[in-house]
Amino acid sequence: MFSLFKNNSNDEQLKKGLFEFLDEMEKNLELYYVMDQRQFIIEGFLTETWGLVKDKDLIKKHNSIVVYAKSTEDFNSSFKAYKDFEAWYTSDINHKTPDNARKLHALKDVLDHQLRAMEAIIITAGQDLEREMVTLGLLKA
């Protein structure tokens, strides 16, 4: 009898996690569009809900969702590296050398390249997650 309640609790946690993950994907897509429109990278992508769903088989079977999670983490790492170097570069006039300027520019180029790829990555992962949620009866087609 207690296993029945435990399964129901697990189902509710899964449902909650999937909806939160989908909501976070939608916010990341909106953030992408803002940054793309402004041509200015303002912040990293949200990644808090990945931990809620990453170990679920229905998530692991979709490579696009795994790629999405890895891409957001990679982008955030690159963004942090860029911002840290930029802060160091601007903190002292002696740091402003041609070599350091090139390095800062290269870090920005990497970030721009990663951002350009994010739209397709987010949309594909979101579509796969939505299809999975429709299959589970959590969303209507």
N, C-alpha and C positions, 0 to 999 in steps of 0.2 A: 504494500500500500504506500509506503514512503517513497519507493522508487517511482511511483506514478507522479507524485508531487515534485520529485527531483527532476524528472523528464520535462514536466510542464515549466518548471523554473528555468531549465536549460533552454527550452524553446523560446521563452520570453526574453532571455538574455541574448540569444542569437538574433531574434527579431529586432530587439532594441539596437544591438550592435550593427546590424545591416542597415537599418534606417539612419543611424548616426553616421555611418561610413558613407552612405549615399549622399546625405546632406553635406558632409564635408567635401565630397567630390564636386558637388554643385557650387559650393562656395569657392573652391579652388578654380573652377572654370570661370566664375565671375571675376575672381582676382586676376586670372590670366588675361581676360578681356580688358580689364582696367589698365593693367601694365602694358598690354599691347597697344591700346589706344593712346595712352600717354607717352609711349615710347620711353618709359622710365620704370625701372624695377624698384618697387617700393618695399617689398618684404618677401619672405619665404612663403612656401605653401604650408597649409595646415596638414599635420600628420598625426594628431592625437588619437584618432579612432582606429588606426591601423592595428594597434595592439589588441583591440577587441575582436577582430575578425581574422587575423593573419593565419591562425592555426586551423581554421575551418576548412574541411575538404572541399566544400562548394566554392570557396575562394581560391584555394590552391590550384584547382583544375583549370582556372582561367589565367592563362599566361599574361593576358592584357592587364589584369588587375595587379598581378605581381610586378609587372613592368611599371605600372603606374606608381606603386608604392616605392619601388627602387628609384624611379625618376624624381619623385618629389623629395626623397631623402638626398639624392645626389645634387639636385638643384639647391636645396637648403644648405648643404655643405659648401657648395661653390659660392653661394651668396654670403655665407659667413666668412669664408676665406677672403673674398673680395672686400667686404666691409672692414674686416680686421686689417688687411693690408692698406686699404685706403686711409683708415684712421692713423695707422703708423706713418704712412707716407706724408700725410698732412700735418702730423704732430711736430715736425722739426724741419726747418729749411734745409738742413744737411741731408735729409732723406730724399729730397727732391732732385734726384740725379736722372740723367737720361735712361740709364738701365732700369731704375725703379719705375720710371714713368712707363717704359715699355712693358714691364711686368704687370703693372696696374692695368694697362690697356689690354694685355693678353687675358688677364683674369676676367675683365669685363666682356671680352669677346666670347669666352667660354660660357659665361652666364647668358649672354644674348642668344647664343646658339642653342643652349639648353631650353631657354624660354620658348623659342620658335617651335620646338618639337612638342611642347607640352599640350597644346590644344588637341592634337590628334590622340595623344596618349590618354588624356583625361576623358575625352568623348568616347573612345573605344572601350575603356575600362568601365565607364558609367553605363554604357549600353549593355555590356556583358553582365554587370551587376543587376541592372534592371530586369534583364531577361531571366536571370536566376531567381530574382524575387517574384516575378510573375509565375514562374514554374512552381515556386513554393506557396503561391496563393497570397503573398504579402502585398502585391500590387496587381492592379487590373490592367489588362492589355488595352 
